[in-house]
């Protein structure tokens, strides 16, 4: 943690761009980032400091929540936040200290087997995935308003994701998640929300009833006929970025979870169209109002999880095309990195360090002319903890005074 007395304020503006799941693993000798044609990123790399970041620690594959906390300088081992509360805040719910927040997925179930934990991302319907999500969650909410005296709140997210909030005092997060996770098998056994302690028995009973009733309501759906629950959490008490860094920060993201984490850390969450161009528009419109911006792009992570190597390559190239427009805004310090790697080869988050680029008039450069995993491994920043990213951003914006005499 940075000592408060060395933090100073000035007019310089910082932009942290998070390309979710950017890092990859070689397929036929090259990663997605190495294959992609990225002339703008490569030109920027030539005038930037490069390195790789460890999201959490050696060999640890992080969830998006802890990986983002580390990027913002909050030790995820100290500040543990479940995904549910981030999703709930991200969809605009007002959360009380007693609420139990859950990140939920629509899934496809046959017998006691989960054949698709994402229900095809709700694609293939006559309406868009987000509209189908809205229809399904509305059906669930209309039928499930209360279970055993516990208020049930259900809100749509993006694609197959949605949010469930249980509202009553005394609810517990000490339960097993029902999402079976990912492995090499195509078929995954269903899991129950088993209590891990006696105090969680009532909550587990409520969730078991909720799952059973949801399955009855969705039984005519060809894909989204079941729900999976994970990320049980309650509202944490976190110091804001204003308190820690004396910044006036803003967050721009299309997906609820990332809006949620921005909100938790005290950022002003800006409304944006759910497209990359819409996010850039939002950045341009608000550039003069804040001194720190978090700009998040999700879709590379999704392509990685789907094992779509070339789809991820195309998205990297699409982002490269946005670089000139971003640079024209004149930010004093720009960082481009990821919260975690999502190699298409693994179809999941991985433990590999993330490519990191830092552009500033006060940075050192060593003539590296590419932006990819190999190039960043040769960069002057080396391989360092993601927890140190905020220190570097503040220092390269002249927002840190000399330490000691």
Order of alpha helices (4+ residues) and beta strands (2+ residues): beta-alpha-alpha-beta-alpha-alpha-beta-beta-alpha-beta-beta-beta-beta-alpha-beta-alpha-beta-alpha-beta-alpha-beta-alpha-alpha-alpha-beta-beta-alpha-beta-alpha
